[in-house]
Amino acid sequence: MVVNFETREKGDNTILKATLIYDMKNSLFDVMNVLMVKRMNTKLWNSVVAGHKKYIETGERVTEKTALDLNAVIEVKG
């Protein structure tokens, strides 16, 4: 699994680019990935990115109770 974070400022906003690359090494896991794991990882990853973005912009500690703006996360597949 490889995780990469990059930040840049754009006016008063922060652009956070986050990349998660993982590889399933087993055909059973490949099937599970297509059926459910990828969707679950995407939802979790969007929350991680939103939490990092909030912390970078505000310095506020992010916990499971912190309200996050998931609309600020743009998912780009490629």
SULFEN-V966515 format. One record per helix or strand. SS is the DSSP state (alpha for helix, beta for strand). FROM is the first residue (numbers start at 0). TO is the last residue. If there is no record, write none. Layout:
ss=SS from=FROM to=TO
ss=SS from=FROM to=TO
This chain:
ss=beta from=1 to=9
ss=beta from=12 to=20
ss=alpha from=26 to=57
ss=alpha from=69 to=71
